[in-house]
Structure formats: C-alpha cells, structure tokens
C-alpha cells in the first residue's frame, strides 16, 4: 500500500507540475486565452449541477472522511481537480496548486484502501498519508507534507497510528517526484536571524499580528464572494459567464496584471525587494475572486505570494532583514490559515534553514488565532484541549 501510494502520488504530482509549467509558458505567449474565462466559468457551473458532480468535492470532503463525517469520496475527485486546475491556470485564474496535489493524493490513497478492503481505521490512516504525499511532492518538503497530513483533520490532534504511513508516503512520493521524474523545485535563500533581544520579540509579534489581519481579510473576502455568488438569482450558465467576465475585467487593470495565473515566477522577488505591497493587494483580490467565483485550484501558492510580498513591504516600518520578513510571510500566512503550526516549522526549516524555526512557530500561532476559528478548511475539528479563537 505504501509503495503504491508513494509511486502513484509522486508521479501524479510530477505530471501536474509538468503540465503547469507548460501551461504557464503557453499562456504567456497567448494572452488572448484570458477571453475564454467566461466559457470556462460556464463549464464549471454546468458541471456543478450534474448529480454527484466532482465539482462539489474538495479538501474539506477528505477531512470529513478522516473525521468519519462522510462515508466515501468519489474516485472522480482526483482527475477532475487535475484538469480543472490546468484549465483554470491556462485561462489565467489566480489559483494555486496545493489543493490539487492534496486532493489527488488523498483520492488515490482512498481508492487503494477501498480496493484492498482495509479496516476503517486503516482507510483513514492511508487517506491522511495520501494527502501528506501530495503536499510533500508538489512542494518538495517531505517533513512538512508528513506533518500536514497528520495535522489537517483536527487542530491540535495528531494520530500516532497514522504517523508511519504519512512519513513513508511523504518521503516516498517526494523521492519519486524528485529522482524518478526529475521534478525541479524553487530554491529559496537561507535565513539568518539578527540579535534576538526584546525589541526583536516585539517585532515578531507585530509581524504575526499583521499577517493574522491579512489572513482574516483574505478568508472573509473569499467567503463573502462565494456566498454572494452562490445566491445570485440568475441561471447557472449565465452565472458562470458572469464569473469569467468579472475576472477578465479586473485583469485589464495594471494592479492585477501580475496576478494572472499561478505567479510562481514572483516567488523569489520579495526576498530581494521591499517594493511589493501593490502585488500583495492585487493577488489577494484576484485569488479571492478566482476561488470564490468557482474556478479550481489550491490556495497555498497564492498565500505564499501574498504573505511574502505583504511582510516584505514592512521593512521600512519594522527594521528586520527583508529575507526574514519574506520567509515569515511566505510560511506563516498559509500555515496559520490552515491551522497547522507544526507544518510551519517543518516547511520553514526545509525551505529556509534551521535558524528561524521558532519564529515560524510563534508567528503561525498568532495568525491562527487572529484569523479566527475557520481558516482555509472549514471542516476542520478542534481538539478539546486546544483553546479556540473567540470568533469564526
């Protein structure tokens, strides 16, 4: 089971990343593809009306399955989210890739566990392992992937019986992606800390507070857009066309030009430049609209970009090194909204080095509580021993 999950999920992630790379190049050479957004929006809305449509499934459904709040997840989830994300990226929607990899990984592992007729607890363990494998292989962070799979279903709770499946699958899928298929991942600068005196701790708390407010604004905005759009009293197809027209319109403005598509070419910029506030604002609005209006993809890469660019822009107010500010925003905004503080440590260390590990953890905890109970994944439970945020 472990070998099969590792090979298939690692291969699926490599195929997905290969497709994204080709798509980004093709879209850059054919900017007129943006004008197909209304057609894609209409297609997604049409598919969402089909009985048992995979369009309605996502990471939250995998979390519900782990928490025994649903009995099954359709095998169609993986293929649909793969092609849905490719098409969303092809036509320029501002969506990410982590959700796709996690859903493909979870879907593959879940189907294998069903075919092997495993016990209920084993099915849940391997579903977590599949999610861990997807996260690890798409970002090149096996320890973060392992912990993500363990943390994602219930905040503050780790299933120790799922640890070995998650560990094996995360490292196995990462190895397959890296060494079998030759997938390349972005190399980030190693982060070094200034003197850790009491002003440093105050600055760190301020960064966490700032990122928490950014996360709160992002999650609220996406939720408002999604709920408002769902209740529009117009025909389904017209609703999809309207969604595409809205995105097409905002992409005509200079503020949103760099927010078209994944934006991975801008991942390293905030580590070198503090002139990044406009990008953070534009990417926040573009991603909230893209996902809220029904286009498919993940949220991690947009949140990496938003967090890194937003915190990097603070360098004139908070006198800390720009690379440190960018690394904190990169790591802590997403993991804070995902409510995965241990993942933040592992991801920070794997991407930026060991020295700032406690900074990632502290900032992520602050973001977790400032951004409210409901982050990216609305179906997460909270362990009884963990104090919950005062508001949703």
Order of alpha helices (4+ residues) and beta strands (2+ residues): alpha-alpha-alpha-alpha-alpha-alpha-alpha-beta-alpha-alpha-alpha-alpha-alpha-alpha-alpha-alpha-beta
